[in-house]
Amino acid sequence: MRVEVVLAWPDRYLRRELQLPEGCVVADALAEAALVADGEVVACAVHGVVARPEQVLRDGDRIEMLRPLVADPKENRRRRARGG
C-alpha cells in the first residue's frame, strides 16, 4: 500500500511517499519515513484527524506530523476582532 508522511513548518515542508505492507500502523510509517523533527512533533493525524500510533493505515493515507501551536488560536481571533 502507498502512504504519505508530511512534516510542515510555516516556510517549508518534508514529505515522504512510502510503500508499506498491508496491516502497517502509523508508528510503522513514521519510523520508515525517518523525518527528523527535533522533538517538535506532539501528535499525528491521518487526513486531518488525530491518530494514535497503533492506528492501522489504509492505501492512500496521508499522515501529518503535528507540531505544537506557536500562538493560541482563540487569542488570535480576539485580537483580530478588536482590530489589532
C-alpha positions as CSV (number, residue, x, y, z in Angstrom):
1,M,0.0,0.0,0.0
2,R,1.1,3.6,-0.6
3,V,1.1,6.2,2.2
4,E,2.5,9.7,2.5
5,V,4.1,11.2,5.6
6,V,4.4,15.0,5.9
7,L,6.0,17.4,8.4
8,A,5.4,21.1,7.7
9,W,6.7,24.4,9.0
10,P,5.4,27.9,8.0
11,D,8.1,28.2,5.4
12,R,9.0,24.7,4.3
13,Y,7.9,21.0,4.5
14,L,9.3,17.5,4.3
15,R,7.4,14.8,2.6
16,R,8.0,11.1,2.1
17,E,5.9,8.7,0.0
18,L,6.2,5.1,1.2
19,Q,5.3,1.6,0.0
20,L,4.3,-0.4,3.1
21,P,2.8,-3.9,3.6
22,E,-0.8,-4.2,4.5
23,G,-1.5,-4.0,8.2
24,C,1.1,-1.4,9.0
25,V,0.2,1.2,11.6
26,V,1.0,4.9,12.0
27,A,4.1,4.2,14.1
28,D,5.5,2.0,11.4
29,A,5.1,4.7,8.8
30,L,6.7,7.3,11.0
31,A,9.7,5.0,11.7
32,E,10.1,4.2,8.0
33,A,9.8,7.9,6.9
34,A,12.6,8.9,9.3
35,L,11.7,12.6,9.2
36,V,13.8,14.3,11.8
37,A,11.6,16.6,13.8
38,D,14.0,17.6,16.7
39,G,11.3,16.6,19.2
40,E,8.8,19.1,17.8
41,V,6.1,16.6,17.0
42,V,3.4,16.4,19.6
43,A,0.8,14.2,17.7
44,C,0.0,12.8,14.3
45,A,-3.1,13.0,12.2
46,V,-4.4,10.9,9.3
47,H,-6.2,13.1,6.7
48,G,-6.5,15.8,9.4
49,V,-8.0,13.6,12.2
50,V,-5.8,12.9,15.2
51,A,-4.5,9.4,15.1
52,R,-2.9,7.1,17.7
53,P,0.4,5.3,16.8
54,E,-1.4,1.9,16.7
55,Q,-4.0,3.0,14.1
56,V,-3.9,0.7,11.1
57,L,-3.3,2.5,7.8
58,R,-5.1,2.2,4.5
59,D,-3.8,2.6,1.0
60,G,-3.6,6.3,0.1
61,D,-3.5,7.6,3.7
62,R,-1.7,10.9,4.5
63,I,0.0,11.1,7.9
64,E,0.6,14.6,9.1
65,M,3.2,15.1,11.9
66,L,1.7,17.8,14.2
67,R,3.9,20.4,15.9
68,P,3.0,22.5,19.0
69,L,0.9,25.6,18.3
70,V,3.0,28.8,18.3
71,A,0.1,31.1,19.2
72,D,-3.3,30.5,20.8
73,P,-6.0,30.5,18.0
74,K,-8.6,31.9,20.4
75,E,-6.4,34.8,21.3
76,N,-5.6,35.5,17.6
77,R,-9.3,35.6,16.8
78,R,-9.9,38.0,19.8
79,R,-7.1,40.3,18.6
80,R,-8.5,40.4,15.0
81,A,-12.0,41.1,16.3
82,R,-10.6,44.1,18.3
83,G,-9.0,45.3,15.1
84,G,-5.4,44.8,16.2
